[in-house]
């Protein structure tokens, strides 16, 4: 396509004589109002009287106006199927021609349907049609409406285990530890990523949501800390092993939960109303992910709310630990933030 060209209405003048070739000098008597961008002028369509048709002499030439002259473009002679020839004091006009019209039609086919003439939304974005943009870069976009922080995975995930899913190859280049995930297995389920392999996503275990051996639909992930709907805190069931004496028993009230941001896990446990144990001096507590290093923690093993000297930490590759003076324990508290 040669491009779209502008017009001056009812332009008609005469021109200096010129021969063949693209290097000729063509000087119209007037160029007032002619576009300075490339245009097509018609020479010798009519005789000097301005009315008698002279079809054997007619030539269309592509060029542009510069300093009062019409400069021929490369390949501009004999344009639109006309014949290149010499001209003697020709009448020159700017009139509609098939080549210009076809170039307009070719340009419009980039945005409209050639059969219906309506906007072709497979080629351009409009204001109302739901469309998917592929391989497009948005520079300083201004988003309006619902932006919920979730990215459509646009790929098939399948069950791998109660805490992992299989993904297509290339997952490690899209997702990272700490990413949030949601998908539907009858109901919407949420997870946080703890390990990423090329074809496998692994999540922190929780008791709120479990991956089942069923179809996975509407799967999304997010690099954001707080995409819409994400629960942040997850409940889990740690194993608490009491040291020395008689372990507390019964059915206590339990608050056992964690949240993860990036590769930092924060655990918070407060269990109370056990049937009291005797001469308890400590406990170990499993964490939802394996700690990477040693970290300080806080907590206490007590009888009711009576203070009892206690120390706490998190061990590398292990879990939480509590040490306390001997107590008839019916309550345990533990909290820690650690890297994994």
PyMOL commands that set and color helices and strands:
alter all, ss='L'
color gray80, all
select helices_A, chain A and resi 98-108+171-173
alter helices_A, ss='H'
color red, helices_A
select strands_A, chain A and resi 12-14+39-43+59-66+69-72+91-93+151-152+158-161+164-166+180-184+188-197+200-203+217-222+234-235+240-243+253-261+264-272+280-285+295-296+298-302+310-314+320-327+331-339
alter strands_A, ss='S'
color yellow, strands_A
deselect
rebuild
show_as cartoon
